[in-house]
Amino acid sequence: MSTGLLYTLSVVEVVILVAVLGIYLLAVAQGLKAIVSTLSEVTFGARAVERQLKATPANLRGLNVGLTDAATVLPDLSDALDRRAGKRTD
């Protein structure tokens, strides 16, 4: 084989290699675009959950106050109901 033919075949092989790598690069770019889209949706959802959970500590404090009040009142109420029903005589 002549050197000119070998040079030409080498150049053709390099061009084919670059074309194939370019095609795979485009495929990877499409996959990354899909991942970015999914991650943006997940980020949006996580931020929405974070905003909703910001009120949780205040709500829990209010719930604790209500439960503490109930725990204070319920024993007396239970005793009063027992006395009224005749189960206890104090």
LINMO-V137471 format. One record per backbone hydrogen bond with DSSP energy under -1.0 kcal/mol. CO is the residue of the C=O (numbers start at 0). NH is the residue of the N-H. Records with the same first field share a line. If there is no record, write none. Layout:
CO: NH + NH
//
This chain:
1: 5
2: 6
3: 7
4: 8
5: 9
6: 10
7: 11
8: 12
9: 13
10: 14
11: 15
12: 16
13: 17
14: 18
15: 19
16: 20
17: 21
18: 22
19: 23
20: 24
21: 25
22: 26
23: 27
24: 28
25: 29
26: 30
27: 31
28: 32
29: 33
30: 34
31: 35
32: 36
33: 37
34: 38
35: 39
36: 40
37: 41
38: 42
39: 43
40: 44
41: 45
42: 46
43: 47
44: 48
45: 49
46: 50
47: 51
48: 52
52: 55
54: 58
55: 59
56: 60
57: 61
58: 62
59: 63
60: 64
61: 65
62: 66
63: 67
64: 68
65: 69
66: 70
67: 71
68: 72
69: 73
72: 76
73: 77
74: 78
75: 79
76: 80
77: 81
78: 82
79: 83
80: 84
81: 86
//
